[in-house]
Amino acid sequence: MEDYEIVDLYLKRDEQAISQSQLKYGHYCYSIAYRILYSNEDSQECVNDTFLGAWNSIPPHKPKNLSTYLGKITRRLALYVWRNTHAQKRGGQEVTCSFEELEAIIPAPERMEAEELTEILNDFLKRLSSDQRKVFVCRYWYFESIEEISKRFRFSQSKVKMILKRTRDVLAKRLKEEGVYYEG
């Protein structure tokens, strides 16, 4: 079933929307949650909550890209669970490492609005090369390890680390230009 048809089911409040979403995007959502939580049970619960979240938010929202919309809900829910259960003890080290790599340059929440930061980051990502953008998103959106990214793109681990380092440096420069660089 096409995404617009699934969204139409949500808009019509047809419960088949959930089963069609599960069929088409269940594995995708599970993989996002699992990379954050490293727990089958918690990841499956996040996936179920994702489709409930979609049910509750469509309408009024009408997503143009259903996979991105569901992925965003899953990621938000999984991060919430991770924060509440201290996933570090259960294998969530990639989440912790990713946060630590970015915390030196991302401004503190009280220093800027989320919408402003989102706009800057989206513009920043558009300006990156395809390889830089893919590596950056795999690391900081999907929380993939350096090893996983290396295998995915057939780069050496040192190349992946260098791409990430240089990309973070460019992001820090961009945030300084915007006057929101966090120097903590």
C-alpha positions, 0 to 999 in steps of 0.5 A: 500500500502506498504511503498516501493511502495509509495516511488517508486511512489515518485521516478516515480514522480507519484502524487498518492504518495501524496494521498497514503501517506496521506491515510497511514500517514496523521493521524500520521503526524497530531498528531505530528503537533498537539502536537506542535501547538495545532491548527487544521488549522496549523496542517493540513497545516503542514501535507499538507506541509509535503507531498509537502516536501516529493514530493520535496525531493524524489528523491534525497532521498530514505527513508528506513522508510517512516513513520520516514521520513514523521514524521521528516518533519512534526516535523521540519515544525511544530516547524518552525510554532511554533517558528514563531507564539509564540505557548505558547499563543495558548497551546504549553506549552508542547513544551516550557516545553520540551525545558526548560527541555533540554536546561540546558544540550544540548550544544549551537548550536555554540559549536557543529555541528548538525551531531555530536550532532545527533550521540551522541544522537542516540548512547545515545538512543540505550543504554537506556532501552526500557522504558527509551527510549520510555518515553524520545522519547515521551516527547522530540520528540513527546512533550507528557505531563507527564500525557499522558506518564503516561497513555500510559505506565501505570506508575505513573506521579512521575515514569515518572518524575523520568525516565525523570530526571534520563535520562537527568542526564545520558545524561548530564554525556554523554555530559560532557564525550564528552566535549560538556556539556552546563553549562549555 
